Amino acid sequence: MSERIAVPLSKSYLLLNHGPTVLVSSAHGEKRNVMAAAWNMALDFDPPKVAVVIDKSTLTRELVEASGEFVLNVPAREQAALTLAVGSESGRGIDKILKVGAATTAASRVGAPLIDGCLAWLECRVIPEPHIQKAYDLFLGEVLAAWADPAVFSNGRWHFPDDARRSIHYISGGSFFATGDEFTA
């Protein structure tokens, strides 16, 4: 299990505002799944909201629509191969989480699992917007709980201790960028 500290909901946007690729975990009944999503963002402060694109053909979409919940997990560079794997294969007919060897922990507010080893986690409840979900595959979520690994995020700031524990940003064709060094202008 990854170490976690609670992030105040009013500061949860800081976990996404640098544009990382996320892992969207979902569950309903006995099924669970995880997929990668590069198209996501923080959306509002009070209550905190997020947006994420979940294609209509995915098992994740089916589970999110059935449960009304999801988790945005922010993976580390050392999880890039896992991120690519869960973004490249369907979970239909297999337990993709088990197949890729991802350990999970129960979330505090939703049924979707937290993916261990990530840098941050946002537990979300779907804000129903049927038109944008159908037309654009865009889901809005209210953040119910937010967590971060204190080794990389504390006091409202990212501080990456080494290259393996930086967040990642998907480009295409299996390539990523890792978050770089912070600087002040």
KOLZAGU-662793 format. One line per field, with one value per residue (C-alpha): residue in one letter; x, y, z. Coordinates in steps of 0.02 Angstrom, whole numbers, plus 50000, padded with zeros to 5 digits. Layout:
residues N
residuo: [A ...]
X: [X ...]
Y: [Y ...]
Z: [Z ...]
END
This chain:
residues 185
residuo: [M S E R I A V P L S K S Y L L L N H G P T V L V S S A H G E K R N V M A A A W N M A L D F D P P K V A V V I D K S T L T R E L V E A S G E F V L N V P A R E Q A A L T L A V G S E S G R G I D K I L K V G A A T T A A S R V G A P L I D G C L A W L E C R V I P E P H I Q K A Y D L F L G E V L A A W A D P A V F S N G R W H F P D D A R R S I H Y I S G G S F F A T G D E F T A]
X: [50000 50062 50081 49948 49908 49741 49743 49614 49477 49502 49681 49643 49658 49846 49859 49807 49846 50016 49932 49983 49916 49802 49740 49550 49497 49317 49211 49033 48972 49109 49193 49336 49448 49580 49623 49745 49681 49787 49637 49592 49595 49545 49386 49329 49371 49214 49157 49311 49275 49373 49344 49404 49371 49313 49276 49105 49181 49277 49236 49285 49145 49020 49075 49078 48904 48838 48919 48923 49101 49284 49458 49591 49758 49916 50049 50236 50369 50412 50234 50247 50247 50093 50010 50044 49982 49816 49793 49824 49710 49527 49474 49330 49353 49502 49542 49662 49718 49770 49849 49965 50008 49942 49911 49758 49687 49505 49455 49376 49222 49195 49194 49331 49503 49656 49806 49954 50119 50039 50082 49905 49724 49559 49400 49257 49068 49000 48906 48776 48788 48711 48735 48923 48947 48861 48923 49103 49138 49173 49137 49131 49163 49150 49305 49249 49422 49599 49761 49946 50107 50193 50363 50311 50172 50149 50099 50015 50175 50249 50429 50493 50634 50700 50662 50565 50437 50393 50222 50208 50129 50081 50135 50092 50162 50210 50312 50296 50375 50413 50373 50527 50605 50507 50569 50507 50500]
Y: [50000 50174 50301 50437 50603 50690 50843 50976 50973 51158 51117 50956 51046 51058 50871 50891 51069 51022 50909 50730 50575 50484 50309 50304 50162 50104 49968 49906 49746 49616 49704 49827 49907 50038 50138 50276 50450 50593 50708 50764 50924 51011 51109 51204 51242 51238 51106 51039 50964 50872 50828 50670 50594 50412 50335 50255 50090 50057 49945 50090 50194 50053 50039 50227 50247 50102 50158 50347 50348 50342 50378 50480 50404 50504 50376 50397 50382 50211 50160 50213 50034 49995 50155 50108 49930 49982 50110 49982 49837 49816 49750 49654 49469 49495 49581 49708 49764 49586 49557 49708 49665 49827 49820 49914 49987 50023 50204 50299 50371 50272 50090 50109 50055 50164 50104 50083 50165 50319 50496 50558 50499 50592 50499 50566 50556 50584 50746 50689 50786 50665 50779 50803 50622 50561 50694 50714 50566 50699 50658 50784 50729 50807 50768 50685 50643 50684 50601 50620 50529 50643 50601 50699 50817 50912 51086 51113 51087 50952 50907 50760 50673 50575 50541 50379 50473 50612 50621 50578 50656 50548 50609 50466 50303 50241 50397 50505 50660 50664 50820 50930 51038 51179 51356 51530 51668]
Z: [50000 49957 50096 50082 50163 50143 50030 50075 49944 49911 49857 49761 49593 49626 49598 49415 49363 49291 49162 49206 49123 49245 49274 49287 49400 49409 49486 49488 49567 49548 49400 49412 49284 49252 49096 49053 49011 48949 48927 49102 49203 49363 49332 49487 49668 49776 49766 49677 49508 49373 49191 49102 48932 48940 48770 48750 48691 48853 49000 49113 49035 49068 49250 49279 49206 49313 49476 49455 49526 49475 49541 49452 49501 49455 49406 49430 49294 49364 49317 49134 49069 49175 49112 48931 48960 49038 48900 48762 48806 48848 49017 48940 48977 49094 49258 49185 49358 49401 49230 49244 49424 49499 49685 49745 49905 49944 49922 50066 49977 49817 49762 49631 49692 49720 49618 49735 49694 49617 49670 49702 49702 49678 49725 49619 49600 49424 49397 49270 49108 48982 48831 48849 48902 48743 48622 48683 48800 48932 49114 49254 49431 49601 49704 49866 49936 49882 49933 49893 49930 50055 49979 49823 49877 50040 50096 49928 49829 49718 49760 49660 49755 49605 49422 49455 49563 49438 49357 49172 49019 48870 48698 48577 48510 48682 48724 48880 48955 49141 49240 49244 49376 49455 49425 49461 49331]
END
